[in-house]
Amino acid sequence: MSDLPFDFSETLEAFECPETITAYEKEGAWVDGYWKEVQGQPREVNCILLNVDEKKLEILAEGRHIDAAYCIMFPDGQDEFFINYQQDDKIQAKQTYVLIDDFEYVVVNNPETNKNAGFRSYYALRYKSPDGTGAGS
């Protein structure tokens, strides 16, 4: 029993991580005289996968067209995703991608998540290509 006036234990148990997705990192590397993106070892991540509403998509898009988006949540300490920040050269140049329904999504931060919430939360975005089709098509 918790110290809260209500017992939310059944609700929290219902949100165990029911989905399994594949995650991997990509890094740039100098290979045979060319700069190439190298994919790391894929791994399975158990998570909660939620759709993102259209108003939130407009904010996340940052001027780009998004084909699809999900919110990914899992317990803190279970895994860690990497976000490549171009403005800070001290941060590792590593970017996490996930496969959802055989489409590749780039992982970005969820700025609304409280750092001491006990879980990690990210957005997975799939951008449209310049020709208007989905990037994963």
KOLROTOR-379980 format. One record per residue (C-alpha): residue in three letters; x, y, z. Coordinates in steps of 0.5 Angstrom, whole numbers, plus 500, padded with zeros to 3 digits. Layout:
N
alaXYZ;...
//
This chain:
137
met500500500;ser503507498;asp503513502;leu498516497;pro491517499;phe489513494;asp492506492;phe494506484;ser498500484;glu493496480;thr493502475;leu501502475;glu501494474;ala496495468;phe502499465;glu507494465;cys511494458;pro507490453;glu510492447;thr517490444;ile521494439;thr528494436;ala533499438;tyr540501435;glu544506435;lys548509429;glu554513429;gly558516423;ala565513421;trp571514416;val570507412;asp575506406;gly576514405;tyr568515406;trp564518411;lys559513413;glu553512418;val555505421;gln549501425;gly550498432;gln548492434;pro540491435;arg537490441;glu530489444;val526494448;asn520492452;cys516499453;ile509502453;leu508505446;leu503511445;asn500515439;val502522439;asp496527438;glu496532432;lys497538436;lys503535439;leu506533432;glu506540430;ile510542436;leu515536435;ala516537427;glu520543428;gly518545421;arg519538418;his513534415;ile512528420;asp509522417;ala508518424;ala510519431;tyr510515438;cys511516445;ile516511448;met516510455;phe520504459;pro523504467;asp529508468;gly535503468;gln532498463;asp535502457;glu538508455;phe537512448;phe542517445;ile540523442;asn545526437;tyr546534439;gln550537434;gln550544438;asp555540443;asp561537441;lys562534448;ile556529447;gln557523444;ala555523436;lys551517437;gln543517435;thr538511437;tyr533509432;val527504433;leu523499428;ile516500429;asp512496424;asp518495420;phe519502419;glu525506422;tyr524512427;val529517430;val529518437;val528525440;asn527527447;asn521528451;pro522535454;glu515534458;thr518528462;asn520529469;lys527527470;asn525524477;ala519520475;gly522513475;phe521512467;arg524514461;ser520517455;tyr522519448;tyr519521442;ala520516436;leu519520429;arg518518422;tyr519524417;lys516525410;ser522525405;pro522531400;asp518528395;gly512527400;thr512520401;gly514516408;ala521516410;gly521509411;ser517507405;
//
